[in-house]
Amino acid sequence: LWELPLAVMDTTLFAHLGLPDAAAEARLHDVLAAARAAGGCAVVLWHTAMDGSPAWRRRLDILDRAVGQARADGAAVGGLEGLWRAWRGPAL
């Protein structure tokens, strides 16, 4: 069994918690840092098909910076299928 619970979602940060951009970015950073420190995995759900408004574009930039930093820190970043294959190793 390989279970990967959702760690952070954009609508939770912005709509449900009502965080301003800087606070949401800090929260995302904290979640990813905690996963990295524990040698774990953080599943992030960020809706990429929204309205194209300036707020949406700023929030997409937040994700881009977080993913870029995660990669720079050595994280494996990608879709779940690819990460599953990398973790599981070659098929028998």
DRENPA-3360 file (N, C-alpha, C; in nm, 2 decimals, always signed):
BEGIN
1 = LWELPLAV = +0.09/-0.12/+0.00/+0.00/+0.00/+0.00/+0.09/+0.12/+0.00 ~ +0.06/+0.21/-0.09/+0.14/+0.34/-0.10/+0.04/+0.45/-0.09 ~ +0.03/+0.52/+0.02/-0.07/+0.62/+0.04/+0.00/+0.76/+0.05 ~ -0.05/+0.85/-0.03/+0.01/+0.98/-0.03/-0.10/+1.09/+0.00 ~ -0.12/+1.12/+0.12/-0.22/+1.22/+0.15/-0.19/+1.36/+0.10 ~ -0.29/+1.43/+0.07/-0.27/+1.57/+0.02/-0.21/+1.66/+0.14 ~ -0.10/+1.73/+0.11/-0.04/+1.81/+0.21/-0.08/+1.96/+0.20 ~ -0.10/+2.01/+0.08/-0.14/+2.15/+0.07/-0.22/+2.16/-0.07;
9 = MDTTLFAH = -0.32/+2.25/-0.06/-0.39/+2.28/-0.18/-0.42/+2.43/-0.19 ~ -0.41/+2.49/-0.31/-0.42/+2.63/-0.33/-0.55/+2.69/-0.28 ~ -0.66/+2.62/-0.31/-0.79/+2.68/-0.26/-0.80/+2.68/-0.11 ~ -0.74/+2.59/-0.04/-0.74/+2.59/+0.10/-0.66/+2.71/+0.15 ~ -0.55/+2.74/+0.09/-0.47/+2.85/+0.14/-0.54/+2.98/+0.11 ~ -0.59/+3.00/-0.01/-0.64/+3.13/-0.05/-0.79/+3.15/-0.02 ~ -0.87/+3.05/-0.05/-1.02/+3.07/-0.03/-1.06/+3.03/+0.11 ~ -1.02/+2.91/+0.16/-1.07/+2.87/+0.29/-1.00/+2.94/+0.41;
17 = LGLPDAAA = -0.87/+2.95/+0.40/-0.79/+3.02/+0.51/-0.79/+3.17/+0.49 ~ -0.81/+3.21/+0.36/-0.81/+3.35/+0.33/-0.67/+3.42/+0.34 ~ -0.56/+3.34/+0.32/-0.43/+3.39/+0.34/-0.39/+3.49/+0.22 ~ -0.32/+3.60/+0.25/-0.27/+3.68/+0.14/-0.15/+3.60/+0.08 ~ -0.11/+3.64/-0.04/-0.01/+3.57/-0.12/+0.11/+3.54/-0.04 ~ +0.17/+3.64/+0.03/+0.30/+3.61/+0.10/+0.28/+3.51/+0.21 ~ +0.17/+3.51/+0.28/+0.15/+3.41/+0.39/+0.12/+3.27/+0.33 ~ +0.05/+3.27/+0.22/+0.03/+3.14/+0.16/+0.16/+3.08/+0.10;
25 = EARLHDVL = +0.25/+3.16/+0.05/+0.38/+3.12/+0.00/+0.46/+3.07/+0.12 ~ +0.46/+3.14/+0.23/+0.53/+3.09/+0.34/+0.48/+2.96/+0.40 ~ +0.35/+2.94/+0.40/+0.29/+2.82/+0.44/+0.33/+2.70/+0.35 ~ +0.33/+2.72/+0.22/+0.37/+2.62/+0.12/+0.52/+2.59/+0.14 ~ +0.60/+2.69/+0.16/+0.74/+2.67/+0.19/+0.76/+2.58/+0.32 ~ +0.68/+2.61/+0.42/+0.69/+2.54/+0.55/+0.65/+2.39/+0.53 ~ +0.55/+2.36/+0.45/+0.51/+2.23/+0.43/+0.61/+2.15/+0.36 ~ +0.67/+2.21/+0.25/+0.77/+2.14/+0.17/+0.90/+2.12/+0.26;
33 = AAARAAGG = +0.93/+2.22/+0.34/+1.05/+2.21/+0.42/+1.04/+2.10/+0.53 ~ +0.92/+2.08/+0.58/+0.89/+1.98/+0.68/+0.90/+1.84/+0.61 ~ +0.85/+1.83/+0.49/+0.86/+1.70/+0.42/+1.00/+1.67/+0.39 ~ +1.08/+1.77/+0.35/+1.22/+1.75/+0.32/+1.30/+1.71/+0.44 ~ +1.27/+1.77/+0.55/+1.35/+1.75/+0.68/+1.32/+1.60/+0.73 ~ +1.20/+1.56/+0.70/+1.16/+1.42/+0.74/+1.19/+1.31/+0.64 ~ +1.25/+1.36/+0.53/+1.27/+1.26/+0.42/+1.15/+1.20/+0.36 ~ +1.04/+1.28/+0.36/+0.91/+1.24/+0.32/+0.87/+1.30/+0.19;
41 = CAVVLWHT = +0.74/+1.29/+0.16/+0.68/+1.34/+0.04/+0.57/+1.43/+0.07 ~ +0.55/+1.54/-0.01/+0.44/+1.63/+0.01/+0.36/+1.64/-0.12 ~ +0.24/+1.60/-0.12/+0.15/+1.61/-0.23/+0.09/+1.75/-0.23 ~ +0.10/+1.82/-0.35/+0.05/+1.95/-0.36/-0.05/+1.95/-0.47 ~ -0.17/+2.01/-0.45/-0.27/+2.02/-0.55/-0.29/+2.17/-0.58 ~ -0.25/+2.21/-0.70/-0.26/+2.35/-0.74/-0.33/+2.36/-0.87 ~ -0.45/+2.42/-0.87/-0.53/+2.43/-0.99/-0.47/+2.52/-1.09 ~ -0.43/+2.47/-1.21/-0.37/+2.55/-1.31/-0.46/+2.60/-1.41;
49 = AMDGSPAW = -0.58/+2.56/-1.42/-0.68/+2.60/-1.52/-0.78/+2.69/-1.45 ~ -0.75/+2.81/-1.42/-0.84/+2.90/-1.35/-0.88/+3.02/-1.44 ~ -0.90/+3.13/-1.39/-0.96/+3.24/-1.47/-0.86/+3.33/-1.54 ~ -0.73/+3.32/-1.52/-0.63/+3.40/-1.58/-0.62/+3.54/-1.52 ~ -0.68/+3.56/-1.41/-0.68/+3.70/-1.35/-0.54/+3.73/-1.29 ~ -0.51/+3.85/-1.26/-0.38/+3.88/-1.20/-0.35/+3.81/-1.07 ~ -0.46/+3.79/-0.99/-0.44/+3.71/-0.87/-0.40/+3.57/-0.90 ~ -0.46/+3.51/-1.00/-0.43/+3.37/-1.03/-0.29/+3.36/-1.09;
57 = RRRLDILD = -0.25/+3.46/-1.17/-0.11/+3.45/-1.22/-0.01/+3.47/-1.11 ~ -0.03/+3.55/-1.01/+0.06/+3.57/-0.89/+0.07/+3.44/-0.82 ~ -0.05/+3.37/-0.80/-0.05/+3.25/-0.72/+0.02/+3.13/-0.80 ~ +0.01/+3.14/-0.93/+0.08/+3.04/-1.01/+0.23/+3.06/-1.00 ~ +0.27/+3.19/-0.99/+0.41/+3.22/-0.97/+0.46/+3.17/-0.83 ~ +0.37/+3.17/-0.73/+0.41/+3.11/-0.60/+0.44/+2.96/-0.62 ~ +0.36/+2.89/-0.69/+0.39/+2.75/-0.71/+0.52/+2.73/-0.79 ~ +0.54/+2.81/-0.89/+0.66/+2.80/-0.97/+0.79/+2.82/-0.89;
65 = RAVGQARA = +0.78/+2.92/-0.80/+0.90/+2.94/-0.71/+0.92/+2.82/-0.61 ~ +0.81/+2.77/-0.56/+0.82/+2.66/-0.47/+0.87/+2.54/-0.53 ~ +0.83/+2.51/-0.65/+0.88/+2.39/-0.73/+1.02/+2.41/-0.77 ~ +1.06/+2.53/-0.81/+1.20/+2.56/-0.84/+1.29/+2.54/-0.72 ~ +1.25/+2.59/-0.61/+1.33/+2.57/-0.49/+1.34/+2.42/-0.44 ~ +1.23/+2.35/-0.46/+1.23/+2.21/-0.42/+1.32/+2.13/-0.51 ~ +1.32/+2.16/-0.64/+1.42/+2.10/-0.73/+1.56/+2.13/-0.69 ~ +1.58/+2.26/-0.67/+1.72/+2.31/-0.63/+1.77/+2.24/-0.50;
73 = DGAAVGGL = +1.67/+2.20/-0.41/+1.71/+2.13/-0.29/+1.72/+1.98/-0.31 ~ +1.70/+1.94/-0.43/+1.72/+1.79/-0.46/+1.59/+1.71/-0.46 ~ +1.48/+1.77/-0.45/+1.35/+1.70/-0.44/+1.32/+1.64/-0.58 ~ +1.26/+1.52/-0.58/+1.20/+1.46/-0.70/+1.06/+1.53/-0.72 ~ +1.04/+1.59/-0.83/+0.92/+1.66/-0.86/+0.86/+1.61/-0.98 ~ +0.73/+1.57/-0.97/+0.66/+1.52/-1.09/+0.52/+1.47/-1.06 ~ +0.47/+1.40/-1.16/+0.34/+1.34/-1.14/+0.35/+1.21/-1.06 ~ +0.24/+1.17/-1.00/+0.24/+1.06/-0.91/+0.29/+0.93/-0.98;
81 = EGLWRAWR = +0.25/+0.91/-1.10/+0.29/+0.78/-1.17/+0.44/+0.77/-1.18 ~ +0.50/+0.88/-1.22/+0.65/+0.88/-1.24/+0.72/+0.86/-1.10 ~ +0.66/+0.93/-1.00/+0.72/+0.91/-0.87/+0.71/+0.77/-0.81 ~ +0.59/+0.71/-0.84/+0.56/+0.57/-0.80/+0.67/+0.48/-0.86 ~ +0.69/+0.50/-0.99/+0.78/+0.41/-1.06/+0.92/+0.43/-1.01 ~ +0.96/+0.55/-0.98/+1.10/+0.58/-0.93/+1.11/+0.52/-0.79 ~ +1.01/+0.53/-0.71/+1.02/+0.47/-0.57/+1.02/+0.32/-0.57 ~ +0.93/+0.26/-0.66/+0.92/+0.12/-0.66/+1.03/+0.05/-0.73;
89 = GPAL = +1.10/+0.11/-0.82/+1.21/+0.05/-0.89/+1.16/-0.02/-1.01 ~ +1.25/-0.09/-1.08/+1.21/-0.16/-1.20/+1.10/-0.27/-1.18 ~ +1.02/-0.28/-1.28/+0.91/-0.39/-1.27/+0.97/-0.52/-1.27 ~ +0.91/-0.61/-1.20/+0.96/-0.75/-1.19/+0.93/-0.83/-1.32;
% end
